[in-house]
Amino acid sequence: MARKDLDKAIKLDNNYAPAYLLRGFLFELTSKFSKAIADYQQSNKLMTRGDIEIYIAMAKRKKRELR
């Protein structure tokens, strides 16, 4: 349900960085690290601060650990 709500929020406003960030969290929780990284990167691109880079790095590390 949360994923559908976030997808809808992004569809309504594809410049809404918090929706990408939260969807990235959901993807990471379900071990979909490539999708999480993509959403974190989009959120980072849209936000004025670079706080998201830590989430990108953590998801990339977890993705490597699964290999």
Residue, then its C-alpha position, 0 to 999 in steps of 0.5 A: m500500500a505504501r509503495k502504491d501511494l509513493d508511486k502515485a505521489i511521484k506520478l502526480d509530481n515527479n519533482y517531489a524528492p521525499a517520495y523518491l527517498l521513502r520509496g528508496f527506503l522501501f526498496e532497500l527493505t525488500s532487498k531491491f538495492s538497484k531500485a533503491i539506489a536509483d530512487y536515492q539518486q533521484s531524490n538527491k538530484l532533486m534536493t538542495r542538500g546532499d544528505i542522500e549520498i549516505y543512503i546511496a553508499m549504504a545501499k550499494r554496499k548491501k548490494r555488493e554483500l549479496r553477491 
